[in-house]
Amino acid sequence: MRRKLAPFAFAIALALVGVRAGAAEHRYRETTGNVSTEYTSEIARDAATGNVEILSRYPATGETHRIVFGVEGGAVSWTYRYPDGTVTRITRTGNVIECAKDGARSPAARSTVDGAPWFASVNYGLSELARAPSGDREFWIVNPENGKPYKMRAHTVGEEIVSVDGTPTNAVRIRITAWGLPAAFFSMDYWYRKSDFVFVKSVGSEDGPGSPKTTVELVG
């Protein structure tokens, strides 16, 4: 995103609201070490297609992310506009994921994956698992810098009280890990408010063991 990220951080660092119906806008604060930034995320369903569109804006940098989830639950496109104005567009058709970049960035990438969904926004993609826990779930994320996909696994930890911007909140906790790697190497925790399953918080070290933790919290 706004900084160089480790392979498992790209889509994961997108803290976007996890609501499934209507139109809503939420404000989040992302903090790594002593550096914080805020952004807004808006989500709406297209009445004609049933697709869900998520638009995230970072006012401090001007970067934007437009993600579309199809009716089957996985993402079908992600358009990422960088602060310098260049654009990356990632799409999925069937089991093929393609990444195209403009300007001087790397050439288009094309990968074939299995039938697990692609969660261009992990926070939104996991909201259904929080709503109806059904064991572990596998999904894909994609590195927008080179178009390479990575397989992840999500596990529902359970309900608990978590502090969200200083307010105790009843939430469902989900932990994600990188498929085929031990949790000690990489894991992140996500919380969804039990009352409406809105994404409210995530905590994890995006760059692996020893790196600063990144916390995202709902603030408005």
C-alpha positions in Angstrom: 0.0 0.0 0.0 1.7 3.3 1.1 4.9 1.4 2.0 6.7 -1.7 0.9 4.9 -4.7 2.4 5.8 -8.3 3.0 4.2 -10.9 0.8 1.2 -11.6 3.1 0.4 -8.0 3.9 -1.1 -6.6 0.7 -4.8 -7.3 0.8 -4.6 -8.0 4.5 -3.6 -4.4 5.2 -6.7 -3.2 3.5 -9.0 -2.6 6.5 -12.3 -2.2 4.8 -15.8 -2.4 6.4 -17.4 -5.8 6.6 -21.1 -5.1 6.0 -23.2 -7.1 3.6 -26.2 -5.0 2.8 -27.2 -1.4 2.0 -24.7 1.5 1.8 -22.5 2.6 4.7 -19.3 4.6 5.3 -16.9 3.9 8.2 -13.7 5.6 9.4 -10.7 3.6 10.6 -7.4 4.4 12.2 -4.3 2.3 11.2 -1.3 2.4 13.5 2.1 0.8 13.1 4.6 1.7 15.8 4.0 5.4 16.6 2.7 6.2 13.1 -1.1 6.5 12.5 -3.2 7.3 9.5 -7.0 7.4 9.0 -9.1 6.4 6.0 -12.7 6.0 5.1 -14.4 2.9 3.6 -17.7 2.9 1.8 -19.7 -0.2 0.8 -22.8 -0.5 -1.4 -24.6 -3.3 -3.2 -25.5 -2.9 -6.9 -29.2 -3.6 -7.2 -29.0 -4.7 -10.8 -26.1 -7.2 -10.5 -26.1 -8.1 -6.8 -22.3 -7.3 -6.7 -20.9 -5.4 -3.7 -18.5 -2.5 -4.3 -16.1 -1.3 -1.6 -14.3 2.1 -2.0 -11.5 3.0 0.4 -9.9 6.5 0.4 -6.7 7.6 2.2 -7.0 11.5 2.4 -3.4 11.9 3.5 -1.9 10.3 0.4 -4.7 10.4 -2.2 -4.6 6.7 -2.8 -7.9 4.8 -3.4 -9.0 1.2 -3.6 -12.1 0.0 -5.5 -13.0 -3.6 -4.9 -15.9 -5.5 -6.3 -17.2 -8.8 -4.8 -19.4 -11.0 -6.9 -22.6 -12.7 -5.9 -20.8 -15.9 -5.1 -18.8 -14.3 -2.3 -15.3 -13.8 -3.8 -13.7 -10.7 -5.3 -13.9 -10.2 -9.1 -11.8 -7.0 -9.4 -9.5 -4.6 -7.5 -8.5 -1.2 -8.9 -5.7 0.4 -6.9 -4.8 4.0 -7.6 -1.4 4.9 -6.1 -0.6 8.3 -4.7 1.5 9.1 -7.9 -1.5 8.5 -10.1 -0.5 5.1 -11.5 -3.1 2.4 -11.4 -3.1 -1.4 -10.9 -6.1 -3.4 -11.9 -6.5 -7.1 -10.7 -9.3 -9.2 -12.0 -10.5 -12.8 -11.6 -12.4 -14.8 -14.2 -13.1 -18.4 -13.3 -9.8 -19.6 -11.7 -7.6 -17.1 -13.5 -6.3 -14.0 -11.8 -4.7 -11.3 -13.9 -2.8 -8.2 -12.8 -2.2 -5.2 -15.2 -0.1 -2.2 -14.3 0.4 1.1 -16.1 3.3 3.5 -16.2 6.7 1.9 -15.5 5.5 -0.8 -13.2 5.9 -4.5 -13.8 4.2 -6.1 -16.8 0.8 -7.9 -16.5 0.8 -11.1 -14.5 -1.5 -14.1 -15.0 -2.0 -17.0 -12.5 -4.3 -20.0 -12.2 -5.6 -20.8 -8.8 -8.1 -23.3 -7.3 -11.7 -22.7 -6.5 -11.1 -21.0 -3.1 -12.4 -17.4 -3.1 -10.2 -14.4 -3.6 -10.5 -11.9 -0.8 -9.2 -8.6 -2.2 -10.5 -7.2 1.1 -9.8 -9.7 3.8 -11.9 -7.8 6.3 -15.0 -7.9 4.1 -14.4 -11.5 2.9 -14.2 -12.8 6.4 -17.5 -11.2 7.6 -19.6 -14.1 6.4 -17.4 -16.5 8.5 -17.9 -14.3 11.5 -21.6 -14.4 10.9 -21.9 -18.1 10.5 -18.8 -20.0 11.8 -18.2 -23.2 9.8 -14.7 -24.3 10.7 -11.5 -23.3 8.8 -11.7 -21.6 5.4 -9.1 -21.1 2.7 -8.9 -18.1 0.5 -6.5 -16.2 -1.8 -4.9 -12.8 -1.6 -2.9 -11.1 -4.3 0.3 -9.0 -4.1 -0.6 -5.9 -6.2 3.1 -5.2 -6.8 3.6 -8.3 -9.0 0.2 -10.0 -9.3 1.3 -13.1 -7.4 -1.4 -14.9 -5.4 -0.9 -16.4 -1.9 -3.2 -18.9 -0.2 -4.4 -18.2 3.3 -6.4 -20.0 6.0 -9.0 -18.5 8.4 -10.1 -20.0 11.7 -12.9 -18.8 14.0 -11.4 -18.4 17.5 -14.8 -17.5 19.1 -16.6 -14.7 20.9 -14.9 -12.3 23.3 -14.8 -8.7 24.6 -12.3 -6.6 22.7 -11.3 -2.9 23.2 -12.2 -0.9 20.1 -10.9 2.7 20.3 -11.2 2.4 24.1 -14.7 0.9 24.1 -15.3 -2.7 25.3 -17.1 -4.5 22.4 -18.6 -8.0 22.1 -17.1 -9.4 19.0 -16.2 -12.6 17.0 -12.5 -13.2 16.6 -11.0 -14.8 13.5 -7.3 -15.6 13.0 -5.7 -15.9 9.6 -2.5 -17.7 8.8 -0.5 -18.3 5.6 -1.4 -21.7 4.1 1.4 -24.2 4.6 3.3 -22.1 7.0 3.3 -22.2 10.9 1.3 -19.6 12.7 4.5 -18.4 14.4 5.7 -17.2 11.0 2.6 -15.1 10.2 -0.8 -14.6 11.7 -3.3 -11.7 12.1 -6.4 -11.5 14.3 -9.7 -9.8 13.1 -12.7 -8.9 15.2 -16.3 -8.4 14.0 -18.9 -6.7 16.2 -21.4 -9.3 17.3 -24.4 -7.1 17.0 -24.1 -6.4 13.2 -20.8 -8.1 12.1 -19.1 -4.9 11.1 -15.3 -5.2 11.0 -14.0 -3.3 14.1 -10.4 -4.3 14.7 -7.4 -6.2 13.5 -3.9 -6.8 15.0 -0.8 -8.4 13.6 2.7 -8.0 12.4 2.4 -7.5 8.6 6.1 -8.1 7.9 6.5 -11.3 10.0 8.2 -12.1 13.3 10.0 -9.2 15.0 8.3 -6.5 12.9 6.1 -3.8 14.5 2.5 -4.7 15.0 -0.2 -3.0 13.0 -3.5 -2.2 14.6 -6.6 -1.1 12.7 -9.6 0.1 14.7 -13.0 1.5 13.8 -13.2 5.1 15.0 -16.3 6.4 13.3 
